[in-house]
Amino acid sequence: MSLSELSPFKRLLSGVAVAAIAVTLAACSDEKKDAAAKTPATETTDTAAKTEVKPADGGSMMSSATAAKPAEGGSMMAANTTMKPADNSMMAAAKPVDGTTTSSTTSSAATPATAAAGQTQMAQAAAPAAKVEVPQSEGEVDVAKLMAPGPLPEMSVGKADAKVTIVEYMSMTCPHCARFHNETYDAIKTKYVDSGQVRFVLREFPFDPRAAAAFMLARCAPEGQYFPMISMLFKQQEQWAAAPNGRDALLQMSKLAGFTQESFEACLTNQKLLDDVQATMQKGDKDFGVKATPTFFVNGKKYSGEMSVDTMSALIDSML
């Protein structure tokens, strides 16, 4: 069925595609729990597994095949899913799943520490922190092409002539993206963006209808409220991304940002806006090789996977 035969609101609220996402993500979670129980914990890396993204013909977002799955390296990989229609009463839950490996712990009886052991611990605590290594890029794209106008107006913070420009492709239902924005972004903004050293650009790369709906609502928010809306949705991700009725959950979130029932409905039935969000994703895939979220381009150099404050700071500092 072609996109032209479907109502835009129905295309957004796809129970079929997102239900498949929920099943696959749940399986992914169970699989990771088994792995954690069998093997010692290991640190995850900030690299994403590479999977082909094959946008469907006729302007649809992707061909229906598999659900979006968080990658081992701290990113969510793109999957071949279609934003197909559903009735207006619900959107299937797309529960965020932590894609990082968790450690197995065992309890043991506490034993008195010797004086020597205590002195060793104090010495270790007083020692300077190990230097954070700058991550290796996965390639480089032409900066002029990367920063050329796209289907939607650019959403950015920071000086236009900042020495370092970071472009992030993200999905609103991606747990790695949420963790980056909840734990890293604010510190980077305070340290580098507010000081004029970095310009930070956000671009849409939705994996499922619910993520696309969240992006659309952020775009429909009052002027200057795009970033606050994105921040609120990431902080409350589990409440709306995993809710049985995604539409009602997003409506409640949107009302906190000043939406009415009417403006909420008008936003989610805006066909052109949906098409532009999808076109942004497809451009990121085809032109710049984005296959997972979050994916960052720092002065044109590509890095996949979430980063800690220390890691991103080291990367930025290397370019200043």
N, C-alpha and C positions, 0 to 999 in steps of 0.2 A: 504494500500500500504506500503510495507516495505521500510526501508531507502536505501537498496541496489539498489532499482529500481529508485531512485531519484538522480539527480545531486546535489552535495553538495551546489553549489551556489544557486540552486533553493530552497533547504531546508532552507537556511538562510533567503531568502527574501520572507517570507510567508505573502502574503496579507491577507489570510483568518484568520489565528490565531491572527495576530496583530490587524486586523480590529475589531475582537471580543473584544480584549483588549481595544481598543479605545472607543467602545460603552459602555462597562461596566464601564470604568474609568470615562467617561462623566456622566453616571448615578450616579456613586458614588459621583461626585462633586456636582451634583444637589441635591442629597439627603442630603449632608452635609450642603449645603447652607440653605435648608429648616430647618434643625435642628438648625442651628445657629440663624435663625430669630425667632424661637419659644422659645428657651431656653437661659438662661444666659450663658455667656462664662465660660468654665471651663478649667483648665489646663489639658493638655494631659499627660499621663504617658508614661514611656519608656518601656512598655511591649507590646508584639505583640499578637494579637488574634491567636489562634491555629487552623490550618486547615490541614487536611490530605493531603499529597502529594503522589500520586500514580504513580510512573514512569511507562511508558508504556512498554509493552513487546517488544522484538526484538531490543532494543537499542535506540528507539525513546525517545525524551526527556520527554514527559508526554502525557497521553491520552487526547484527545480533549474533553473539557467539558465546563469550564468556564474561564473567563479572569482573569489576575492578578489584584488584588484589594488592594489599600492601606488600611492598618489596622488603626483603631482608635488610637492605642497606639503608633503612630509614627513609624510604620513599614509597609512594603508591604508584604502581605501574598502570599505564593506560591499558584498557581492555577493549575488545571488540563488542561494544554494546550499542543498542539502538534506543533512542528516546522515542518510545512508542506511546500511543494514546492509552488513557485509562479514564474511568469515570471521574467526575469532579469530587467524589466523596472522600478519596483517600490517596495517599502516596505510600507505597510500601517502605518499610523501614530499611535504611542503609546504615547499619550500626557501625560506628568507627571501631576499628580493631587495631590494637597496638601491634605494629609490625616489628618491634624490636624483640630481641631475645631476652627472656627473663632468667634470672639466676635461681638455681635451686639452693635452698638454705637448710642447714641442719642445726638443731639446737644441741648445745653441749653444756655440761655443768661448768659454772664459772670457777676458775681457780685463782688463787692469790697470785698477783704478779710480783716478781722479784724486783729488788731495787734496780738491778742492772737493766731489766726489761723496761722498767719505767723510765729510766734515763734514756734508753734507746728511742722510745716513743716520743719523748720530749725533743730529742735531737732531730728526729724526722719531722716533727711538726714545725720546728723552727727553720728547717731547711727551705730554701727558695723553691717555688713551684717550678716544675719542669717546663721547659719552653715548648709551646704548642707549635707543631709543624704546620706549615701552610699546605692545604690540600692540593693535590694535583688536578689540573683541569682535564676534562674529557674531550676537549677540542675547542675550537674557536670559530665564531661566526663574524661576518662583516658587520661592524657596529653601525654603519650608516643604514644598512638594510634592516638591522634589528630595531633601530629607533625610527624608522620611516612610519608615517601615519598608518594606522590599521583600521579595521572595521569600526572600532569604538574609540571615543576620545580617551587619551591616555590618562590614567589615574596614577598620580605620583606625588611624593612629598620631597622637599629639598630643593636646593638651588639648581636651576637648569644647567649652569656651567660648573657644577661640582666636578672635582677631579675624578671621582669614582661614581659610576652609574651601575646600579644593581637592578636587574629585571627579574622578577619572580613569576613563574607560571605555577598556578596553584589550583586545587579543587577544594570546594567548601566542605565536602564530606570526607576529605583525606585527614586521618588522624595525625600524620606526620606534619602536615601543613599547620594544623591547629596547635600542635606542640611547639613548632617554631614560632608562631605568632604569639603564643601565650608565654613562652619562656625566653625567647631570644630577641624578637623584633623590637620591643620597647627599649631594651638596653642599647641596641644598635642605633635606634633612632635618636636617643638622647646623646649618645657619645659621638656619632658621626653625622647624622642628618641635620640635627639642630645646630651643629657647629659649622655647617656649610660644606663639609667635606664629601658628603655622599648624597646622591639623588636616588630614591628608592621607588621603583615602578612595579605596580601589581597588574598582572594579566590573567584573564579567566581561562581555565582549562578544566571544565566540569566533567566528571566521570559518569554522572547519572542525572536524571531529571530533577532530583531534589537539589543537587548542587547547582544546576543551571537556574532553578527557581531562586535560590539564595543569592546568586550573583545578580539576577534581574532585579530583585528587591533592593540590593545595595545600589544598583545603578539608578533606581527610581527614588531613592532617598533624597531628601532636600539637599540643595547645593552645599558642599562642604562636609556632608555626612557619610560619604562613601567609606572612608577608612574607619570611622567609629562604628558603622554598621557591620563591616567585615569583622572588626574586633569583637563586637558583641556576639555575633553568630559563632565565631570560633570559640569564645569562652563558654558558650552554652551549647556547643556542638552536639553533645550526647542527648540533650533534651529534645532537639528537633530532628536531628539526623537519624536517631534510633526510635523515634516515636511511632506508634502504630498508625496514627493519622498525621502524616507530615504536613498536610495543608493547614490543619488547625494549629499545629505547633508553630509553623512559620507565621501564621496570622497573629498569634499572640506575641511572638518576638517582634513582628513588624509594628504592632500597636505601640510597643515601648519606644519605637523610633518615630512615632507620630503618624503612622498610616491609619487610615480608616478602612472599613470593609470595602468601600467603593474603590479607593485608591489601590488597595491590595489586589482586588480583582482586575482592575484596569492594567496594572503593571504585569501581572502574570498572563494576561491575554494579549500582550503586545507582541505580535508576530515578528515585526522587524527587529525588536530588541533581542528576542530569542535567536533569530537568524544571525545577528551580529555577534552574540556570545559564542555561538557554534563556529562562526567563521574565524573568530579569534583563536579558538582552540585548534582548528584545522590549519591555520597559518603557522601556529607554533609547532605543530607536528611536521608539516610538509617543508616549511622553509628553514626551521631551526633544529629539527630533530628532537623535539621534546617528546619523551615517551613515558615520563613518570613525574609525579609531583611530590614534594616541590622540586622544581628545576630552576637554578639561578644562572644568570649570565652576568658576570662581573667584568665590566669593560670588555664585553664580548666573549669572555672565556666561560665555558660551560661547566657547571657543577650540579650533580644530581644528589638529592637527599637533604634532609634537614641538617642544620649546623648549630652547634652550641655558640654561646656568646664568644667564648675564647677562640674557637676555630674561625668564625666569621671575622672577628677582630683581627686575627693574624693575617687573614687573606686581604682584608681592606688595607691594613698597615703596609703590606708588601707592595701596594699599588699607589700609595701616597708619596 
